[in-house]
């Protein structure tokens, strides 16, 4: 069987408090369990407690030596571009080159308003960021727009991390084919992965590029016992949050035993994915990580 990597979203503030767990301890536990990456989302103002993604991931980098440090996903367009590049370069530097840069343009209009950035500019600003980040991170003098604007020269120079373009939309697939090293859709079926991969390969070939890798974002609550959400409950939450029919998302949550989760992830691997980044939907965080480590071992 081919390699299949599993990373896990680091616990949020509420889970840290509930489980008596620091980010340092969580990242260390992930690495010692044998998983492949520690990941963190990027949220400015969502009505609940969230940490700044670069700060959280710098903590994870300091606690580990082997695993990937990943953004799921970083939103460069909501920041001044030079500042976004500086944050990315700093994470790449302090992690000794272990960063994977998941990139998106999401978040509701309220977050963009809080940042003082027009919501309708998110697409073009994201494209500009992806076009200019290789130059900025390499330390080259770079205009902040492709044709004009102030020139910025950042140091220290770092190697551009792999860039995974988030979202399952056709826009994201086109962006990944043209500018990304990976396509990073979340909460989609293996069948949607296979269809997207075909389109991704066609578009990448048209740009004279290799087909980007595919990483899927998922959610899990493995095992049995009181307090664990059911697959139906998790799916209902996905349906309500994203306005998708319940029957369309019912099979997306990973539940049951590690063997059942491995079987489900194998379907994604067969469809063309090589990585999964999993958010834990319930249960003790450390116990869930250990169950995902068992799942990984079964896949290998």
N, C-alpha and C positions, 0 to 999 in steps of 0.2 A: 504494500500500500504506500501511496505517496505521503509526503510530510504534510501535516495539518497543524498549524499553530493555534493555540488558544490563549488569548489575553483576557483580562478581567478589568472592568471599571472599578476604580478605587471607591471605597465607601464614602457616601456623603456625610455631611456634618451630623445629621440626625442618627445615622447608623453608627458612626464613631462613638457618639455619646451613649447610645443604647448598649453597644457591645463592649464598651471600655477599650476602645481601639484607636490608636493614633495612625495617621497616614504612614509614618515611618514603619510602624509595626505591620500595617497592612501590606505595604509593598514588600517588606522582608518576608512575610508569610507567603505571598504569591511566589516569590523566587524559590524559597525553600521547598514549597510544595511541588515544584517542577513545571510550573506554568511558564508561558512565554512572554507576557507583557503586563505592565501596569498602565492603565489608561484613565483619562480624566476628561470630562466635558468642559465646555467653555460657555459660561452663562454670566450675564451682567446683572440683570434685574428680572427675576422670575417669581418674586413674591415669597421666596423661602431662602433659608441659609445655604449659600454656596461659596466655595473657595475660588480664588483666582486660579485659573488652570496652570499658568506657568509656575506660580509659587508652589502649588500642590505637586506638580511633576518634578520640580527641582528637589523637593523633599523625597519623593520616590527615587529619584536618581541617586541621592546621597545614601539611601538605605540599601541599595542593590549594586551589583557588579555585572550581571549577565543579561537580565531581561530587557526587552524593549520598553522604552518610555514613550507613550503615545497620546496624541490628542484626538478626542472623539466627540466633536471635532472642533478645531481652532477656527475662529472667524476673523481672518485678517482684515476684511473690509470694514469692520466696525471700529477699527483703530487707525490712527495715522500710519501710513505704510512703513515709514522708517522705524517707528516704535514697534510695530509688529515684527519687523525683520530683526530688531535688536532682541526681542524676547525669544524668538526662534533660535537665533544664533547663540544666545546665552544657554538655552536648554541643550542645544547640541553640544556645546562646549562642556558644561558641567556633567553631562551624562556620558562623556567620552565617546560621542558619535552613536549613541543608542536611540536617538529620537526617530520616531515615525510621525510625520506631520499629516494627520487627518485634517482636511480643510473643508469648510462648508460656508454657506451664506445664509444660514437659517436664523431662527429666533424671531419672535413676533415683533410687530412694529414698535411696541413699547420699549423693547431693549435698544432698538436703533435710535429711537427718540432720546432715550436716556444717555446715549453716547454722542448725541448731536450729529448723527449721520442720517441723511435722507434714506428712508427705507427703499425707495424706488431705484437707488443707485447701487444696491447691493450686488447685483450681477456684474455690471461693468467693473466695479471696484474689485471684485473677486478675481476676474480675469486679469486685470492689471497687476494685482498682487502676485498671481501665479507666473505671469510673464517676467516680472522684475525681481522676484525673490532670488533666483539663481545669481544674478549680478550683485545684488546687495549682500548676500551671504558670502560671496567670494571676495568681498572687499573692494570691488571695482567701483570707481566713481560712477554714479548712476543717477540719471534724471528720474525724478519721482513720477513722471508720466513718460510713456514711450517716446514722445517727441520733444518735450520741453519741461520746464519746471526747475526747481532748485536741484543742485547736484549734491548727493549724499555719498559719503565714503565711510563704511562701518568697519570697525576692528574690535576684536580679532576676527579674521576671516575663518570660516568653517566650511566643511563639506556640506553641500545641500542634502538634507535628509530625504528619504523617500517621501513623496507626496501622494497621499491617497485622497481622492476627491469623494466627499460624502454625498449621500442622497441617491435615491433610485430613479430620479426623474430623467427624462430624455436629455435635458440640459446638462445634468451632471455626467451622463454617459459621454456626451460630446466633449465636455470639458476634460474628463479623464482621458479620453482618447487623444486629445490634442496636447494636454499639458501635464498629465499625471503619470505617476508610476503605478498607481492602483486605483481601482474603483471600489468604493466603500459604502454600499447600500445597507440600510438597517431594516429589520423586521419585514423581510420579504421571503417568499417561498423558494425552494430549490428550482421550481419551474421558472420563476421569474429571474433567478440567477442565470439559468441556462439561456433564456431568451436575451437577457441583457448582455451576456458574454458574446453571443453571436454578433450583436450590433456593435459592441465595443471593438471586436476584432476587425469588423469591416471598416469602421471609422479610423481606427489606428493605422490600418494598412494604407488608407487614403492619405494619411499624413506621413507615410514612410516610417512609422514607428512600430515597435513591438507591441503586442497586446498587453496592456497593464494587468497586473495581478488582481485578483478579486478577494476582498475581505468582507465578511458579512457581520453586521451588528445584530446581536440577539439578546434574549433575556431568559433567565432560568430560575427555578426553585426546585432543587433536586431532593429526593428522599420522601419520607412520609412522616406524619406526626401533626399534632395540634399546632396551629399557628402558621403553618405553611399555606400559602395561597394555592388554589387549584389552577390547573391549566385554563379552565373556563373563566375563572376570576381574573387571571392575568390578561387573557385575550380580551375580556370585556373592557379592561382598562385601556388597552391598546386601541380598541375600537372607538371608545369615547374620546380619547386624546387626539386621534388622528382622523376621525370621521370616516372610518373604513368599516364595511360590513363585518359583522362578527364571524360569519362563516369563512370569510376571506383570511382572517388572522388566527383562527382557532388552533391551527397546527403549528404556529410559530413558536410559542413558549416551549422551552425545554423543561420537562417535568418527568417525574418517575425516577428510575434508577440510573446510575451512570451508564449501564449497558443500553438502556433506551435512548439516553441522550447521545451516546456514541453512534447509534444507528441513525439517528436523525441528522447528526452532523456529517455522517458519511454520505448522506444524500446531497448535502451542499457540496461536499468535496467532489462527488461524481458529476455535479452540475458545473464545476469549474472553479469553485472557491478553494483557496489555500490557507485562509486565516479566518478566525472568528474572534470577535471582541464581545464579551458577554457581560451584561449588566445583571446583577443579582436582585431578584424581585422579592425575596423573602427568606426568612430563616436566619440562623446565626451566620454571620458573614464568613468566619473562618471555616466553619463546617461546610458551607457551600463551596468555598474555594477548594477544600480537600476533595469534595465530590467531583468537581470539574477536573481536578488533577487525575482522578481515577478515569474519568471519561477520556482525557487526553491519552492516557496509557493504553486504553482499549483501542483507540483509533490508530495507535502506532504499533 
